[in-house]
Structures are given as structure tokens and as C-alpha cells.
Amino acid sequence: MKQYLLSVYQPDGDLPPAEILEPIMQDLVAWNQELRDAGAWVFGAGLLPPSTATVVRVKDSELLLTDGPFVEGKEHLGGFTVIAAPDLDAAVAWGRRLSEITTLPIEVRPLQGT
């Protein structure tokens, strides 16, 4: 079975208020259980804000560290889930459900070598 990365992109800024966020989080818990029950869940995690990111580069054997995300933008990677799915259509179906729950765009990308 192939593996796919489902990336959750969220807008920069404050999180939504609890009355909006809590139902979404409850639906996410249910979605994660659906993935596990289907044998499709591999692993996943939410990420801390982009301000906590560090970009690491090496140039001429010198280590260069830059605070913040690699790409500046109005959206950032907020979390990800790796799933196992028989094909892209099945992975997109899981991504669609995740987008419905979060109301956020989901990037579905196959993992190399799986």
C-alpha cells in the first residue's frame, strides 16, 4: 500500500475562538479514529507556530541558522498526517474529509518509495 502525506495549511494569525475550534478538534479525533479503524493511519502531528521554526543550511561547511519558517506567506504548514492508501483517489478521499472538518486546504502528496 502506498503512503501519502496530507498537509494542513492554515492562515497565519491567532487560532479561532474555542466555540469554533473545539468542534473541529472533536471531529479530528473522530477522523483519526476512522483512519486507524480503516488501517490507513501511519502517523501525524500538529506543529507549533511558524515562529518556532529554524531553517538550517550549510554553505562552505558553515552552519547557517535562520529563525522562522523557510517560506514567508499568509499560510503555513499547521500539521500533517501520513496515511496508507491503495491509490491517489483513496488518499484524496481522506484529504477531502480532512478539509471538510478543518475548512482548510489539504495538500495530498505521495511519499517517494512507498
Secondary structure, DSSP 8 states (H G I E B T S, - for coil): -EEEEEEEEEESS----HHHHHHHHHHHHHHHHHHHHTT-EEEEEE---GGG-EEEEEETTEEEEEES-SS--SEEEEEEEEEEESSHHHHHHHHHHHHHHH-S-EEEEE-TT-
